[in-house]
């Protein structure tokens, strides 16, 4: 997908983020994805202090590491929703160094609308679907991949 990222947030690499070799530990990248995901959803008004009217659970997360990131570097995490499904949506991330614009990682997550009382996925509320589509500036086709929500 060549569509631009409409949302980004800066993150400064903290001392606690680096390992003994002086670069960001691989597990920390998932925290960066989480921070950007939450801020994106907050900006769109889909979650607030109570984290939203429905629960969103993380069903899948992946990250491709492209270049080392070190303590003190400033990072820009770009986020977009690339796919809406019946009860879930796919987010893509591009993490880049603000100093030289090199891509340090690419990420992808799948979030599922979930009801903890029934222990089942919920159909995504129309308000979520419309808000995301308007923000992204496209009509995101609802897809139903085989074997997933």
SEFINU-285637 format. One line per field, with one value per residue (C-alpha): residue number from 1; residue in three letters; chain; x, y, z. Coordinates in Angstrom, 2 decimals, m for minus. Example, Ala and Ser with C-alpha at 12.3 -4.5 7.8 and 13.67 -1.06 7.14 Angstrom:
<recs>
i	c(1, 2)
aa	c(ala, ser)
ch	c(A, A)
px	c(12.30, 13.67)
py	c(m4.50, m1.06)
pz	c(7.80, 7.14)
</recs>
This chain:
<recs>
i	c(1, 2, 3, 4, 5, 6, 7, 8, 9, 10, 11, 12, 13, 14, 15, 16, 17, 18, 19, 20, 21, 22, 23, 24, 25, 26, 27, 28, 29, 30, 31, 32, 33, 34, 35, 36, 37, 38, 39, 40, 41, 42, 43, 44, 45, 46, 47, 48, 49, 50, 51, 52, 53, 54, 55, 56, 57, 58, 59, 60, 61, 62, 63, 64, 65, 66, 67, 68, 69, 70, 71, 72, 73, 74, 75, 76, 77, 78, 79, 80, 81, 82, 83, 84, 85, 86, 87, 88, 89, 90, 91, 92, 93, 94, 95, 96, 97, 98, 99, 100, 101, 102, 103, 104, 105, 106, 107, 108, 109, 110, 111, 112, 113, 114, 115, 116, 117, 118, 119, 120, 121, 122, 123, 124, 125, 126, 127, 128, 129, 130, 131, 132, 133, 134, 135, 136, 137, 138, 139, 140, 141, 142, 143, 144, 145, 146, 147, 148, 149)
aa	c(unk, unk, unk, unk, unk, unk, unk, unk, unk, unk, unk, unk, unk, unk, unk, unk, unk, unk, unk, unk, unk, unk, unk, unk, unk, unk, unk, unk, unk, unk, unk, unk, unk, unk, unk, unk, unk, unk, unk, unk, unk, unk, unk, unk, unk, unk, unk, unk, unk, unk, unk, unk, unk, unk, unk, unk, unk, unk, unk, unk, unk, unk, unk, unk, unk, unk, unk, unk, unk, unk, unk, unk, unk, unk, unk, unk, unk, unk, unk, unk, unk, unk, unk, unk, unk, unk, unk, unk, unk, unk, unk, unk, unk, unk, unk, unk, unk, unk, unk, unk, unk, unk, unk, unk, unk, unk, unk, unk, unk, unk, unk, unk, unk, unk, unk, unk, unk, unk, unk, unk, unk, unk, unk, unk, unk, unk, unk, unk, unk, unk, unk, unk, unk, unk, unk, unk, unk, unk, unk, unk, unk, unk, unk, unk, unk, unk, unk, unk, unk)
ch	c(A, A, A, A, A, A, A, A, A, A, A, A, A, A, A, A, A, A, A, A, A, A, A, A, A, A, A, A, A, A, A, A, A, A, A, A, A, A, A, A, A, A, A, A, A, A, A, A, A, A, A, A, A, A, A, A, A, A, A, A, A, A, A, A, A, A, A, A, A, A, A, A, A, A, A, A, A, A, A, A, A, A, A, A, A, A, A, A, A, A, A, A, A, A, A, A, A, A, A, A, A, A, A, A, A, A, A, A, A, A, A, A, A, A, A, A, A, A, A, A, A, A, A, A, A, A, A, A, A, A, A, A, A, A, A, A, A, A, A, A, A, A, A, A, A, A, A, A, A)
px	c(0.00, 1.41, m1.14, 0.47, 0.45, m1.88, m0.87, 2.53, 3.92, 7.45, 9.10, 12.50, 14.48, 14.97, 17.93, 15.61, 14.82, 18.36, 20.08, 23.67, 24.79, 23.50, 20.60, 16.85, 15.79, 13.50, 10.64, 10.57, 9.50, 6.15, 5.76, 6.39, 3.68, 1.30, 1.95, 1.30, m1.80, m3.36, m2.59, m4.06, m7.30, m7.43, m6.95, m9.89, m12.01, m12.48, m10.94, m10.51, m9.67, m11.98, m10.34, m13.53, m17.03, m15.86, m12.79, m10.10, m7.76, m4.56, m4.84, m1.57, 1.59, 4.65, 7.71, 10.45, 13.66, 15.51, 18.17, 19.44, 18.08, 20.14, 19.65, 18.76, 17.61, 14.28, 11.87, 8.82, 6.17, 3.77, 0.44, m2.40, m5.34, m4.99, m7.95, m11.32, m12.88, m16.20, m14.92, m11.27, m8.93, m5.32, m2.87, 0.48, 3.42, 6.59, 9.23, 11.91, 14.77, 14.00, 17.70, 18.19, 14.74, 16.04, 13.40, 14.27, 11.28, 7.96, 5.09, 1.64, m1.06, m4.59, m7.06, m10.33, m13.49, m14.24, m16.90, m15.34, m18.72, m19.55, m15.88, m16.55, m15.56, m18.05, m19.00, m17.08, m19.36, m20.34, m19.02, m15.53, m15.69, m16.87, m14.42, m11.43, m12.51, m12.99, m9.68, m7.77, m9.47, m10.50, m13.28, m11.83, m13.48, m14.74, m13.01, m13.56, m10.37, m10.90, m10.33, m10.25, m12.51)
py	c(0.00, 3.35, 5.51, 8.11, 7.95, 10.66, 10.31, 10.34, 10.88, 11.54, 9.33, 9.86, 6.72, 6.45, 4.89, 2.13, 1.22, 0.12, m3.17, m3.96, m3.48, 0.11, m0.25, m0.43, m3.89, m5.63, m5.95, m2.17, m1.62, m3.19, m0.58, 2.13, 0.59, 0.49, 4.15, 5.24, 3.03, 4.45, 8.06, 7.47, 6.10, 8.95, 11.56, 10.06, 10.13, 6.38, 5.95, 8.30, 7.91, 4.90, 3.36, 3.41, 2.07, m1.35, m3.36, m3.62, m6.56, m7.17, m10.34, m10.12, m8.00, m8.16, m6.01, m5.99, m4.49, m2.48, m0.38, m0.07, 2.69, 4.09, 5.95, 9.62, 9.28, 10.80, 8.53, 9.33, 6.61, 6.84, 4.98, 4.14, 1.78, m0.32, m2.67, m2.81, m6.20, m7.22, m7.17, m6.17, m3.77, m3.80, m1.03, m0.45, 1.43, 2.99, 3.93, 6.30, 8.26, 11.97, 12.79, 11.17, 9.81, 6.24, 3.60, 1.66, m0.68, m1.56, m2.93, m4.39, m5.15, m6.52, m5.21, m7.02, m5.47, m7.76, m8.39, m9.75, m10.82, m13.13, m13.86, m13.15, m10.74, m7.94, m6.40, m3.14, m0.19, 1.86, 4.98, 3.44, 2.40, 5.84, 7.78, 5.77, 5.97, 9.74, 10.31, 8.09, 9.88, 6.71, 4.19, 1.23, m1.88, m4.33, m7.64, m11.04, m13.05, m16.77, m17.96, m14.52, m11.72)
pz	c(0.00, m1.04, 0.77, 3.03, 6.80, 8.13, 11.78, 13.42, 16.89, 18.14, 20.74, 22.34, 23.03, 26.80, 28.60, 29.84, 26.21, 25.33, 26.01, 27.00, 23.39, 23.39, 20.96, 21.52, 22.65, 20.17, 22.69, 23.19, 19.59, 20.48, 23.24, 20.64, 18.43, 21.40, 22.28, 18.71, 18.41, 21.58, 20.59, 17.11, 18.59, 21.12, 18.38, 16.51, 19.69, 19.68, 23.11, 26.02, 29.68, 29.93, 26.82, 24.79, 24.70, 23.56, 24.38, 21.75, 22.16, 20.28, 18.19, 16.28, 16.24, 14.02, 13.52, 10.90, 12.25, 9.61, 11.37, 14.96, 17.14, 20.02, 23.29, 22.82, 19.22, 18.36, 16.60, 14.49, 14.52, 11.60, 11.82, 9.45, 9.32, 6.18, 6.46, 8.18, 8.81, 10.36, 13.94, 13.57, 11.82, 10.66, 11.53, 9.87, 11.35, 10.00, 12.58, 11.41, 12.89, 12.96, 12.52, 9.13, 8.15, 7.95, 8.48, 11.62, 11.68, 10.07, 12.13, 11.75, 14.31, 14.27, 16.84, 17.58, 19.02, 21.94, 24.57, 27.78, 29.19, 26.29, 25.48, 21.80, 19.09, 18.43, 15.12, 14.80, 15.63, 12.58, 14.33, 14.47, 10.83, 9.66, 11.84, 10.64, 6.98, 7.12, 8.90, 6.49, 3.58, 1.82, 1.75, 3.60, 2.20, 4.80, 4.28, 5.82, 5.46, 5.84, 9.38, 11.01, 12.14)
</recs>
